[in-house]
Amino acid sequence: MFTACFTFLVIMFGASVTSNDAGLSVPDWPTSFGYLVKVPHLVGGVRFEWSHRMVAGSLVILTLAIAAWTFFVERRSWLRKLALAALGTVVAQAILGGMTVLYFQPPAVSTAHAAVAQTFFCIAVCIAIFTGRKWVEEVPQVEHDTRRPSLFTLTLLSIFVLYVQLVLGGMFRHRGMSWWPHVVHAAIVAFVLTWTAIRALSVFSKIEAVRKPAIIMLSLLITQLCLGFAAFLTRVAWGKDSVQPELPIPLDDGRGRAVLRLVLADGADPRLVAENRPAQRDDPGRTGGEWEPSAPWRGGARCRLTRER
């Protein structure tokens, strides 16, 4: 959980770099002005870029520790693979961050840098849930999903449209395209997420593991739309001719991006799709109190949604 929260902090630092046009304030990588650990003069955009690099480096160390702990302690093989995927993702994220500096912020690379960050954030949230006591110890509850499209399908669609929105937003912020595709697609995102949340609340309102993420997602969607409108006003309508970003621009941009990350993480919450955990513990008398975990997306589920045959 700490790593997931710290990842959110790193993303906020990264958003402040873009919002303040500070991406090239430190012109070299992986060093900073020729040094690996020496603190430079934190003036202008350097304080944003260098601070982002430091917290990102700390995140790599945290992820390495999680991967090592999972490899030696965790019995669920799929969770060990997920931890290794997290490590690979954060390394790829660091490399993409370096490429944005070395190649002078090409929009495609900068957008990929932002999108991979969200992927790692979602993986960190999933690991936090999978290793939580509540995930393992709660008695599963099985419900049949007879609607078409199913909640599972709607959740996957929500994640997809959110990723597209992140890419479009990243391309706009890094001056790779105009603002209107991002704004038009925001209406599609709002429709799909509202559809998903209403389906979850209307059909599975008695299942807490579905109801609470749906309410959170709907609340974050409303907040994101308000902040997105404010960011549009400050960056496009009022601040398009500004030589340097004024204070409202980075504030609105940073808050909007932060909420969008939370919406994506909530949409990727596996509890909204299915519970990947054993249905129950084995008999302690036969196994010495240990249990054998089920395979991913196949075991017992607190809110496993299955189709009626």
C-alpha distance (Angstrom), angle and dihedral (degrees) to the residues before:
residue distance angle dihedral
M1 . . .
F2 3.80 . .
T3 3.81 90.8 .
A4 3.81 91.6 50.0
C5 3.81 90.9 51.4
F6 3.80 91.0 44.9
T7 3.81 89.5 50.9
F8 3.78 89.3 55.7
L9 3.81 88.3 52.5
V10 3.82 91.1 51.0
I11 3.81 90.0 51.2
M12 3.79 89.9 51.5
F13 3.81 89.9 52.3
G14 3.79 89.2 49.9
A15 3.79 91.5 50.4
S16 3.79 89.9 52.7
V17 3.82 89.5 54.6
T18 3.81 92.5 55.8
S19 3.79 95.0 39.3
N20 3.82 90.8 54.0
D21 3.83 94.6 42.3
A22 3.80 89.0 -121.0
G23 3.81 99.5 134.2
L24 3.81 94.8 113.2
S25 3.80 97.4 35.9
V26 3.81 87.7 106.9
P27 3.83 102.4 46.0
D28 3.82 100.9 -164.9
W29 3.81 137.3 58.6
P30 3.05 144.4 -124.5
T31 3.80 84.1 7.1
S32 3.79 124.5 54.5
F33 3.80 110.9 -132.0
G34 3.81 87.9 -23.2
Y35 3.83 96.9 -49.6
L36 3.79 132.2 97.2
V37 3.80 99.8 -155.9
K38 3.80 107.7 9.0
V39 3.79 112.7 114.0
P40 3.83 110.5 -126.0
H41 3.78 125.7 -148.3
L42 3.80 102.5 -71.5
V43 3.77 98.2 -138.6
G44 3.79 129.7 135.6
G45 3.78 115.1 -19.3
V46 3.82 92.3 -14.2
R47 3.80 91.3 82.4
F48 3.82 90.9 57.4
E49 3.82 97.7 44.1
W50 3.80 97.4 40.8
S51 3.83 92.9 45.5
H52 3.79 89.6 50.9
R53 3.79 90.6 52.5
M54 3.79 92.8 50.0
V55 3.79 96.2 50.5
A56 3.82 90.0 43.1
G57 3.81 89.9 53.6
S58 3.79 89.7 51.2
L59 3.81 88.8 52.1
V60 3.81 90.7 55.3
I61 3.80 89.5 54.4
L62 3.82 91.6 48.7
T63 3.79 91.3 49.5
L64 3.79 91.5 48.9
A65 3.81 89.2 52.6
I66 3.82 91.6 50.1
A67 3.80 92.0 48.5
A68 3.82 91.4 50.1
W69 3.82 93.2 45.9
T70 3.81 91.8 48.1
F71 3.80 92.9 47.4
F72 3.81 94.1 53.4
V73 3.81 101.5 33.0
E74 3.80 110.7 25.8
R75 3.82 116.9 88.0
R76 3.80 96.5 -165.8
S77 3.79 105.6 93.5
W78 3.80 94.0 -160.0
L79 3.80 90.1 55.7
R80 3.80 90.7 51.0
K81 3.80 88.2 53.3
L82 3.79 90.5 48.7
A83 3.82 90.5 52.8
L84 3.81 90.0 50.7
A85 3.80 88.8 49.0
A86 3.80 88.2 53.6
L87 3.80 90.4 52.8
G88 3.80 92.0 48.7
T89 3.79 90.9 47.5
V90 3.80 94.9 51.7
V91 3.82 90.9 47.8
A92 3.82 90.2 50.5
Q93 3.79 88.3 48.0
A94 3.80 91.2 54.3
I95 3.81 92.0 49.0
L96 3.80 91.7 50.0
G97 3.78 88.9 49.6
G98 3.79 90.0 54.1
M99 3.80 91.3 48.0
T100 3.79 91.0 55.1
V101 3.80 88.0 60.1
L102 3.80 99.0 39.6
Y103 3.82 93.6 47.4
F104 3.83 95.0 39.8
Q105 3.78 98.9 -108.0
P106 3.80 105.5 -58.2
P107 3.83 105.9 -163.1
A108 3.81 94.7 -125.2
V109 3.81 94.0 52.4
S110 3.79 93.5 42.5
T111 3.81 90.5 50.3
A112 3.80 91.3 48.5
H113 3.81 88.1 50.5
A114 3.81 89.4 56.0
A115 3.82 95.2 43.5
V116 3.81 94.5 50.0
A117 3.80 88.5 51.1
Q118 3.80 89.6 60.0
T119 3.81 90.3 48.4
F120 3.78 90.7 55.0
F121 3.80 91.1 46.4
C122 3.81 90.7 54.3
I123 3.81 91.3 48.0
A124 3.81 90.5 50.1
V125 3.81 90.7 50.7
C126 3.82 90.8 49.5
I127 3.81 92.3 49.9
A128 3.80 89.8 50.0
I129 3.81 89.9 53.0
F130 3.81 96.1 42.9
T131 3.81 92.8 51.6
G132 3.80 94.5 45.1
R133 3.79 121.5 111.0
K134 3.79 91.9 -126.3
W135 3.81 91.9 58.7
V136 3.80 93.1 56.6
E137 3.78 103.7 34.3
E138 3.80 105.3 42.9
V139 3.80 118.0 100.6
P140 3.83 107.8 -112.3
Q141 3.78 121.7 -115.7
V142 3.81 119.0 -154.8
E143 3.80 122.2 -153.5
H144 3.80 129.8 177.8
D145 3.78 117.4 -127.7
T146 3.80 108.3 -152.1
R147 3.81 98.5 163.8
R148 3.80 122.9 105.0
P149 2.94 119.0 -105.8
S150 3.78 93.0 30.2
L151 3.79 123.9 -133.4
F152 3.80 87.8 -109.8
T153 3.82 90.2 58.0
L154 3.80 92.5 45.6
T155 3.80 91.5 50.4
L156 3.80 92.3 52.1
L157 3.80 89.3 47.0
S158 3.82 89.5 51.2
I159 3.80 91.5 53.3
F160 3.81 90.6 48.1
V161 3.82 95.9 51.1
L162 3.80 90.3 45.3
Y163 3.80 91.0 54.5
V164 3.80 90.4 48.9
Q165 3.80 88.4 50.7
L166 3.80 90.7 51.4
V167 3.81 90.9 51.6
L168 3.80 93.0 47.8
G169 3.79 91.2 46.4
G170 3.80 91.3 48.1
M171 3.80 92.3 50.3
F172 3.80 90.5 50.0
R173 3.81 94.3 47.0
H174 3.79 91.0 48.8
R175 3.82 91.7 46.9
G176 3.79 95.1 -111.2
M177 3.82 95.6 126.5
S178 3.77 142.7 1.3
W179 3.79 123.6 -80.3
W180 3.81 99.2 -112.9
P181 3.87 99.6 78.5
H182 3.79 88.6 55.0
V183 3.80 92.3 48.9
V184 3.82 94.8 44.5
H185 3.78 92.1 48.7
A186 3.81 89.7 49.4
A187 3.81 87.2 69.5
I188 3.82 89.6 54.0
V189 3.81 90.9 49.1
A190 3.79 91.2 49.7
F191 3.80 91.5 50.8
V192 3.81 95.8 47.5
L193 3.81 95.1 44.7
T194 3.80 92.0 46.7
W195 3.80 90.0 49.4
T196 3.81 91.0 50.2
A197 3.80 94.2 47.1
I198 3.80 94.0 46.7
R199 3.82 91.2 48.4
A200 3.81 90.9 50.6
L201 3.81 93.2 47.0
S202 3.80 96.0 44.0
V203 3.81 99.3 44.6
F204 3.81 103.6 27.9
S205 3.80 102.2 28.2
K206 3.81 92.1 132.1
I207 3.81 93.4 57.6
E208 3.79 109.2 85.1
A209 3.81 93.7 -162.5
V210 3.82 88.7 61.4
R211 3.79 100.9 31.8
K212 3.82 98.8 53.9
P213 3.85 97.4 49.3
A214 3.81 89.2 46.4
I215 3.80 92.3 53.0
I216 3.81 91.3 45.9
M217 3.81 91.4 48.8
L218 3.79 92.6 50.2
S219 3.81 91.9 47.8
L220 3.81 92.4 48.3
L221 3.80 90.4 47.8
I222 3.80 91.5 56.5
T223 3.82 90.6 46.7
Q224 3.80 91.6 48.4
L225 3.80 93.1 50.6
C226 3.81 90.5 52.7
L227 3.80 93.1 47.2
G228 3.79 91.4 43.8
F229 3.79 90.2 54.8
A230 3.81 90.0 49.2
A231 3.82 90.4 49.4
F232 3.81 90.1 49.8
L233 3.79 90.8 53.4
T234 3.81 95.4 46.6
R235 3.82 97.7 41.7
V236 3.82 104.7 31.0
A237 3.80 108.4 21.2
W238 3.81 101.7 32.6
G239 3.79 107.7 15.2
K240 3.81 104.5 39.0
D241 3.82 92.6 107.4
S242 3.81 96.2 43.3
V243 3.81 114.6 122.6
Q244 3.80 90.8 -153.6
P245 3.82 125.2 22.0
E246 3.77 112.5 -97.0
L247 3.80 121.0 -135.5
P248 3.85 97.9 -94.2
I249 3.80 91.4 54.6
P250 3.83 98.9 61.1
L251 3.80 90.7 37.8
D252 3.81 94.5 53.7
D253 3.81 93.3 38.8
G254 3.79 93.5 48.8
R255 3.78 94.5 47.2
G256 3.79 92.4 46.0
R257 3.80 93.0 50.1
A258 3.80 91.0 46.5
V259 3.79 93.0 53.3
L260 3.80 91.2 46.1
R261 3.81 89.0 55.3
L262 3.79 90.0 52.1
V263 3.81 91.0 49.4
L264 3.80 90.2 51.8
A265 3.80 92.7 47.0
D266 3.80 91.0 48.5
G267 3.80 90.9 48.8
A268 3.79 89.2 50.2
D269 3.82 91.0 49.3
P270 3.80 102.1 126.5
R271 3.79 90.1 -145.7
L272 3.81 88.0 70.7
V273 3.80 90.2 56.0
A274 3.79 108.4 29.6
E275 3.77 141.5 -42.5
N276 3.79 114.3 -104.3
R277 3.79 100.1 -159.2
P278 3.79 140.5 94.4
A279 3.77 117.6 -72.8
Q280 3.79 92.1 -130.7
R281 3.77 143.0 -16.7
D282 3.74 119.1 -89.0
D283 3.75 120.4 -110.6
P284 3.83 106.0 -73.1
G285 3.76 89.1 -145.2
R286 3.78 91.1 61.8
T287 3.78 100.7 36.5
G288 3.77 104.9 29.7
G289 3.78 91.6 -110.4
E290 3.82 95.5 -56.7
W291 3.78 126.9 119.9
E292 3.75 134.9 -152.7
P293 3.82 112.9 -127.1
S294 3.77 120.4 -130.0
A295 3.78 125.8 -119.8
P296 3.79 119.0 -88.2
W297 3.82 115.9 -74.3
R298 3.79 91.3 -4.3
G299 3.77 106.8 78.8
G300 3.78 131.3 84.4
A301 3.77 114.9 -54.2
R302 3.74 134.7 -150.3
C303 3.79 87.1 -147.7
R304 3.78 102.6 7.4
L305 3.79 105.9 170.3
T306 3.79 112.3 -150.4
R307 3.77 131.0 177.7
E308 3.80 119.7 -112.8
R309 3.80 111.0 -116.7
